[in-house]
Amino acid sequence: MPRVLRIHNRLIIGGPAINVTYLTKYMAPDFETMLVIGDKDSHEQDADHLIMNLGLEPVVVPEMKRDISPLNDGFAYQKIKRLIEKFRPHIVHTHAAKSGVIGRLAADACKVPVILHTFHGHVFHSYFSKFKTNTFIQIERYLARRSTGIIAISDSQKHELANVYKICEEEKIRKIPLGLDLDKFQVHQDVKRAEFRRQFNLKEDDIVVGIIGRVVPVKNHSLFVAAAKRVLEKTDKPVKFVVVGDGDMRPQMEQEFADAGIDYAYHPRDPREATAICTSWQTDMDVVLSGMDIVALTSHNEGTPVSLIEAEAAGKPVVSTNVGGVKDVVTDNQTGYITDPDDADAFAEALLRFIEKPEQRDYFGKHGREFALSHYSYQRLVKDMSEYYYELLDKKGVNYKD
């Protein structure tokens, strides 16, 4: 059977971790996969529950970290080369930026027949200076020339890679959307809703607006706070704002809530009722989403936002900035509202439409659920990826039956 070395730089909560673990688990027994992961930053929440629940045992290369370090990166490169030489994969498939650089360079040096890379997002805007960004673009163009194929997770991302940043020709890019286990978002929602609200001191009639993800600059929680302030000024409904996640920008977000005059509590330290709370990291997203009424995303940049797919699967309407692959996930004015980035007034007005009209929440939620279930199952992901692997192996004339 074909052997796949799958490399991901760090296993933290988010779409890429779900993608690599599901592919590793569910492409068996047709593919033999070795999963290699690096180390996370101290402020990031690991996704070890994924490998435990799926019964996976990844190989850890601790030197492969997010930050650039010539020493650590060199050690990681040598270790991955040794893994390739021992495992002799027919395919090396890298996911996300750091592992994409180290893994593809090692695979190319070892003459692996098929080298693939998935862009789960990209760092070509809203992350670094113009000089750094241009450097990363040049590196990705070089690596793309040494890749058999590039995988984009949305049409918009494929367009950006090929036509905006010119990473490689469009014909070399295959669109394969994310695939998730969405079944758990369909069951026992009333029980889960009560559980979430009891845990975080939310009343049954509270209208809960939630945002899910790392509290880091690119996620732009400042816009969430600014929109919350405008919403509270314009409605007398019992609205609460819930931040699920954590990160190094949390102190700034907390100060912004204070400056906006919004009563805020960090639940792990101060578990009380408040207008806005931060729950820190949570792993049972089916419970989290059952407890919410509206889900927001305020990012400057995104790949395919898993939080919005899961929100739709749970029947929740969404409000999001128009960035990255959002339009591939959200149908504007049908499953949610999409606003211009950094427009707090428009974002607040979109939230208010859902807050003031529960029937509109129900209508959008129903359509969102139908869309998510039909487009983003893990079964579809495995089928698409298997077909692409076999296509490239056959095109290369690789004998993978020994």
C-alpha positions as CSV (number, residue, x, y, z in Angstrom):
1,M,0.0,0.0,0.0
2,P,1.1,3.6,-0.4
3,R,3.1,5.1,2.5
4,V,2.4,8.7,3.4
5,L,4.6,10.9,5.7
6,R,2.3,13.6,6.9
7,I,4.0,16.6,8.6
8,H,2.3,19.4,10.6
9,N,4.2,22.0,12.5
10,R,2.2,21.9,15.7
11,L,-1.0,20.2,17.0
12,I,-3.1,23.1,18.4
13,I,-6.8,23.6,18.4
14,G,-8.0,24.6,14.9
15,G,-8.8,23.4,11.5
16,P,-5.3,22.2,10.4
17,A,-5.0,19.8,13.4
18,I,-8.4,18.4,12.7
19,N,-7.5,17.9,9.0
20,V,-4.2,16.1,9.6
21,T,-5.5,13.8,12.3
22,Y,-8.7,12.9,10.4
23,L,-6.7,12.2,7.2
24,T,-4.2,10.1,9.2
25,K,-7.0,8.0,10.9
26,Y,-9.5,7.6,8.1
27,M,-7.3,7.1,5.1
28,A,-6.3,3.8,6.7
29,P,-6.2,1.0,5.7
30,D,-5.7,2.1,2.1
31,F,-2.7,4.3,3.1
32,E,-0.1,3.7,5.7
33,T,0.6,7.0,7.4
34,M,3.2,8.3,9.7
35,L,2.2,11.6,11.3
36,V,5.0,13.9,12.3
37,I,4.3,17.0,14.4
38,G,6.4,19.8,16.0
39,D,6.1,21.7,19.3
40,K,3.5,24.4,20.1
41,D,4.2,27.8,21.7
42,S,3.6,28.2,25.4
43,H,0.4,30.3,25.0
44,E,-1.2,27.9,22.5
45,Q,-3.7,25.2,23.5
46,D,-2.7,21.8,22.4
47,A,-5.1,19.5,20.5
48,D,-3.9,16.3,22.2
49,H,-7.6,15.2,22.7
50,L,-7.7,14.7,18.9
51,I,-4.9,12.1,18.8
52,M,-6.2,10.5,22.0
53,N,-9.7,10.2,20.7
54,L,-8.5,8.8,17.4
55,G,-5.9,6.5,18.8
56,L,-3.0,8.1,17.0
57,E,0.7,8.1,18.0
58,P,2.5,10.9,16.1
59,V,6.2,11.2,16.0
60,V,7.2,14.5,17.7
61,V,10.1,16.6,16.4
62,P,10.3,19.2,19.2
63,E,12.8,21.5,17.3
64,M,10.1,22.2,14.6
65,K,8.4,25.3,16.1
66,R,6.5,28.2,14.7
67,D,9.2,30.8,15.2
68,I,12.1,30.9,12.8
69,S,15.3,29.6,14.3
70,P,18.2,28.5,12.1
71,L,19.5,26.1,14.7
72,N,16.2,24.4,15.6
73,D,15.1,24.4,12.0
74,G,18.3,22.7,10.9
75,F,17.9,20.0,13.6
76,A,14.3,19.5,12.5
77,Y,15.3,19.2,8.9
78,Q,17.9,16.5,9.7
79,K,15.5,14.6,11.8
80,I,12.8,14.6,9.1
81,K,15.4,13.5,6.5
82,R,16.2,10.5,8.7
83,L,12.5,9.7,9.1
84,I,12.1,9.8,5.4
85,E,15.1,7.5,4.8
86,K,13.8,5.0,7.3
87,F,10.0,5.1,6.4
88,R,10.6,5.4,2.6
89,P,7.3,7.2,1.9
90,H,5.8,7.3,-1.6
91,I,4.2,10.7,-0.5
92,V,5.3,13.4,1.8
93,H,2.4,15.7,2.5
94,T,3.1,18.9,4.6
95,H,0.5,21.1,6.2
96,A,1.0,24.8,7.1
97,A,3.9,27.1,6.7
98,K,6.9,25.9,8.9
99,S,6.4,22.2,8.2
100,G,5.9,23.1,4.6
101,V,9.3,24.5,4.3
102,I,11.3,22.0,6.3
103,G,9.3,19.0,5.1
104,R,9.4,19.8,1.4
105,L,13.1,20.6,1.5
106,A,13.8,17.3,3.2
107,A,11.5,15.4,0.8
108,D,13.1,17.0,-2.2
109,A,16.6,16.1,-1.0
110,C,15.5,12.5,-0.4
111,K,13.9,12.3,-3.9
112,V,10.4,11.4,-2.6
113,P,8.2,10.6,-5.6
114,V,5.2,12.8,-4.6
115,I,5.5,16.0,-2.6
116,L,2.4,17.8,-1.6
117,H,1.6,20.8,0.5
118,T,-1.7,22.1,1.9
119,F,-2.2,25.8,2.5
120,H,-4.6,26.0,5.5
121,G,-4.2,29.7,5.4
122,H,-1.3,31.9,4.4
123,V,0.9,34.6,5.9
124,F,0.9,36.8,2.9
125,H,-0.9,39.7,4.6
126,S,-1.9,40.9,8.1
127,Y,1.0,39.0,9.8
128,F,4.4,40.5,9.0
129,S,6.2,43.5,7.5
130,K,6.2,44.0,3.7
131,F,9.8,42.9,3.5
132,K,9.1,39.7,5.5
133,T,6.0,39.0,3.5
134,N,7.8,39.3,0.2
135,T,10.5,37.0,1.5
136,F,7.9,34.4,2.4
137,I,6.3,34.7,-1.0
138,Q,9.6,34.0,-2.7
139,I,10.2,31.0,-0.5
140,E,6.8,29.6,-1.3
141,R,7.3,30.1,-5.0
142,Y,10.6,28.2,-4.8
143,L,9.0,25.4,-2.8
144,A,6.1,25.1,-5.2
145,R,8.5,24.4,-8.0
146,R,9.7,21.4,-6.0
147,S,6.2,20.2,-5.1
148,T,4.2,17.7,-7.2
149,G,1.0,19.5,-6.2
150,I,-0.4,22.2,-4.0
151,I,-3.7,21.9,-2.2
152,A,-5.9,24.9,-1.5
153,I,-8.9,24.5,0.9
154,S,-11.2,26.9,-0.9
155,D,-11.8,28.5,-4.3
156,S,-10.8,31.9,-3.0
157,Q,-7.6,30.6,-1.6
158,K,-6.8,28.9,-4.9
159,H,-7.4,32.2,-6.7
160,E,-5.1,34.1,-4.3
161,L,-2.3,31.5,-4.5
162,A,-2.3,31.4,-8.3
163,N,-3.4,34.9,-9.4
164,V,-2.7,37.3,-6.6
165,Y,0.6,36.0,-5.1
166,K,1.6,33.8,-8.1
167,I,2.9,31.0,-6.0
168,C,2.5,28.6,-8.9
169,E,0.3,28.1,-12.0
170,E,-3.4,27.4,-11.3
171,E,-3.2,24.0,-12.9
172,K,-0.9,22.8,-10.2
173,I,-3.4,23.6,-7.4
174,R,-6.1,21.2,-6.4
175,K,-9.0,22.5,-4.3
176,I,-9.8,20.0,-1.5
177,P,-12.0,21.6,1.2
178,L,-11.7,20.7,4.9
179,G,-13.7,17.8,6.3
180,L,-15.0,17.6,9.8
181,D,-17.0,15.3,12.1
182,L,-20.2,17.2,12.1
183,D,-22.5,14.5,13.5
184,K,-22.0,15.6,17.1
185,F,-23.4,19.1,16.4
186,Q,-26.8,17.6,15.6
187,V,-27.6,15.7,18.8
188,H,-28.8,16.6,22.3
189,Q,-28.5,20.3,21.7
190,D,-31.0,21.3,24.4
191,V,-29.1,19.4,27.0
192,K,-25.7,20.8,25.9
193,R,-27.2,24.3,25.8
194,A,-28.3,24.1,29.4
195,E,-24.9,22.6,30.4
196,F,-22.9,25.4,28.7
197,R,-25.1,28.2,30.2
198,R,-25.0,26.7,33.6
199,Q,-21.2,26.5,33.5
200,F,-20.7,30.1,32.4
201,N,-23.4,31.8,34.4
202,L,-25.6,32.6,31.4
203,K,-29.4,32.8,31.7
204,E,-31.8,30.9,29.5
205,D,-33.1,34.0,27.9
206,D,-29.7,35.6,27.3
207,I,-28.9,36.1,23.6
208,V,-25.3,34.9,23.4
209,V,-23.0,36.2,20.8
210,G,-19.8,34.1,20.7
211,I,-16.4,34.3,19.0
212,I,-14.1,31.2,18.9
213,G,-10.4,31.1,18.3
214,R,-6.9,32.3,19.5
215,V,-6.8,35.7,21.0
216,V,-4.0,36.9,18.7
217,P,-3.6,40.0,16.5
218,V,-4.8,38.4,13.2
219,K,-8.2,37.4,14.8
220,N,-8.9,41.1,15.6
221,H,-10.9,40.8,18.8
222,S,-10.7,44.6,19.0
223,L,-13.5,44.7,16.3
224,F,-15.5,42.2,18.4
225,V,-15.3,44.6,21.4
226,A,-16.1,47.6,19.3
227,A,-19.2,45.9,17.8
228,A,-20.3,44.7,21.3
229,K,-20.2,48.3,22.5
230,R,-22.4,49.5,19.6
231,V,-24.8,46.6,20.1
232,L,-25.3,47.3,23.8
233,E,-26.0,51.0,23.0
234,K,-28.8,50.1,20.6
235,T,-30.7,47.2,22.1
236,D,-32.5,46.6,25.4
237,K,-32.4,42.8,24.8
238,P,-30.4,40.7,27.3
239,V,-27.2,40.2,25.1
240,K,-24.1,38.5,26.4
241,F,-20.7,38.3,24.6
242,V,-18.6,35.1,25.0
243,V,-14.9,34.8,23.9
244,V,-13.9,31.1,23.6
245,G,-10.1,30.8,23.4
246,D,-7.0,32.5,24.8
247,G,-3.7,34.0,23.7
248,D,-1.2,36.8,24.2
249,M,-3.6,39.6,23.2
250,R,-6.1,38.8,25.9
251,P,-4.8,41.6,28.3
252,Q,-5.4,44.1,25.5
253,M,-8.8,42.7,24.8
254,E,-9.7,42.9,28.5
255,Q,-8.5,46.6,28.6
256,E,-10.7,47.3,25.6
257,F,-13.8,45.8,27.3
258,A,-13.0,48.0,30.3
259,D,-12.5,51.1,28.1
260,A,-15.9,50.4,26.4
261,G,-17.6,50.2,29.8
262,I,-18.6,46.6,29.4
263,D,-18.6,44.4,32.5
264,Y,-16.1,41.6,31.7
265,A,-14.9,38.5,33.5
266,Y,-12.1,36.0,32.7
267,H,-14.0,32.9,33.8
268,P,-11.0,30.7,34.9
269,R,-10.0,33.4,37.4
270,D,-13.4,35.1,38.1
271,P,-16.3,32.8,37.5
272,R,-19.2,35.1,37.7
273,E,-22.1,36.5,35.6
274,A,-20.9,39.3,33.4
275,T,-21.9,41.0,30.1
276,A,-18.8,39.7,28.5
277,I,-16.8,36.7,29.5
278,C,-13.7,34.8,28.3
279,T,-14.0,31.0,28.9
280,S,-10.4,30.4,27.8
281,W,-9.8,27.2,25.9
282,Q,-12.6,24.7,25.4
283,T,-12.5,21.3,23.6
284,D,-16.2,20.3,23.4
285,M,-17.2,22.6,20.6
286,D,-20.6,20.9,20.2
287,V,-21.4,22.0,23.8
288,V,-20.0,25.5,23.2
289,L,-22.0,26.1,20.1
290,S,-25.2,24.6,21.5
291,G,-24.9,27.4,24.2
292,M,-24.6,30.2,21.7
293,D,-27.2,32.0,19.6
294,I,-25.0,33.8,17.1
295,V,-21.3,33.2,16.1
296,A,-19.0,36.0,15.1
297,L,-15.6,36.1,13.3
298,T,-13.7,39.3,13.1
299,S,-10.4,38.2,11.5
300,H,-8.0,40.2,9.3
301,N,-7.1,37.0,7.5
302,E,-8.4,33.4,7.4
303,G,-8.1,30.2,5.4
304,T,-11.3,28.2,5.8
305,P,-12.7,29.1,9.2
306,V,-13.6,25.9,11.1
307,S,-15.5,27.8,13.7
308,L,-18.0,29.0,11.1
309,I,-18.5,25.6,9.5
310,E,-19.1,24.1,13.0
311,A,-21.5,26.9,13.9
312,E,-23.5,26.3,10.7
313,A,-23.6,22.6,11.4
314,A,-25.0,23.4,14.8
315,G,-27.7,25.6,13.2
316,K,-26.3,28.9,14.3
317,P,-26.3,32.1,12.1
318,V,-22.9,33.8,11.7
319,V,-21.6,37.3,11.2
320,S,-18.1,37.5,9.7
321,T,-15.6,39.9,8.1
322,N,-15.1,39.3,4.4
323,V,-11.6,37.8,4.5
324,G,-9.9,34.7,3.1
325,G,-12.2,31.7,2.5
326,V,-15.2,33.1,4.4
327,K,-17.3,33.5,1.3
328,D,-16.7,29.8,0.5
329,V,-18.2,28.9,3.9
330,V,-20.9,31.6,4.5
331,T,-23.6,32.5,2.0
332,D,-24.2,36.1,2.6
333,N,-27.8,36.9,3.5
334,Q,-28.7,33.2,3.7
335,T,-26.5,31.5,6.2
336,G,-25.1,34.6,7.7
337,Y,-23.9,38.2,7.1
338,I,-20.5,39.2,5.7
339,T,-19.2,42.7,6.4
340,D,-16.2,44.7,5.3
341,P,-13.1,44.2,7.6
342,D,-12.7,46.7,10.5
343,D,-16.2,48.2,10.0
344,A,-17.5,48.0,13.5
345,D,-20.8,49.8,12.6
346,A,-21.7,47.3,9.9
347,F,-20.7,44.4,12.1
348,A,-22.8,45.6,14.9
349,E,-25.8,46.2,12.6
350,A,-25.5,42.6,11.3
351,L,-25.5,41.3,14.8
352,L,-28.5,43.4,15.7
353,R,-30.6,42.0,12.9
354,F,-30.2,38.5,14.5
355,I,-30.6,39.8,18.0
356,E,-33.8,41.6,17.3
357,K,-35.4,38.9,15.2
358,P,-35.3,35.3,16.5
359,E,-37.1,34.0,13.5
360,Q,-34.3,35.3,11.3
361,R,-31.8,33.3,13.5
362,D,-33.8,30.2,12.9
363,Y,-34.1,30.7,9.1
364,F,-30.4,31.4,8.7
365,G,-29.4,28.6,11.0
366,K,-31.5,26.0,9.1
367,H,-29.8,26.9,5.8
368,G,-26.4,27.0,7.4
369,R,-26.9,23.4,8.7
370,E,-27.9,22.1,5.3
371,F,-24.9,23.7,3.7
372,A,-22.3,22.5,6.2
373,L,-23.5,18.9,6.2
374,S,-23.5,18.7,2.4
375,H,-20.0,20.3,1.9
376,Y,-17.7,19.6,4.9
377,S,-18.0,16.0,6.1
378,Y,-14.7,14.1,6.8
379,Q,-16.0,11.3,4.6
380,R,-15.9,13.6,1.6
381,L,-12.4,14.9,2.6
382,V,-11.0,11.3,2.7
383,K,-12.5,10.4,-0.7
384,D,-11.2,13.6,-2.4
385,M,-7.7,13.2,-0.9
386,S,-7.5,9.4,-1.8
387,E,-8.4,10.1,-5.4
388,Y,-5.8,12.9,-5.6
389,Y,-3.1,10.7,-4.1
390,Y,-3.7,7.8,-6.5
391,E,-3.9,10.2,-9.4
392,L,-0.4,11.6,-8.7
393,L,1.1,8.3,-7.9
394,D,-0.1,6.8,-11.1
395,K,1.0,9.9,-13.1
396,K,4.5,9.5,-11.6
397,G,4.5,5.8,-12.3
398,V,5.2,4.9,-8.7
399,N,5.0,1.3,-7.7
400,Y,3.3,1.4,-4.4
401,K,2.1,-2.2,-4.2
402,D,5.3,-3.7,-2.8
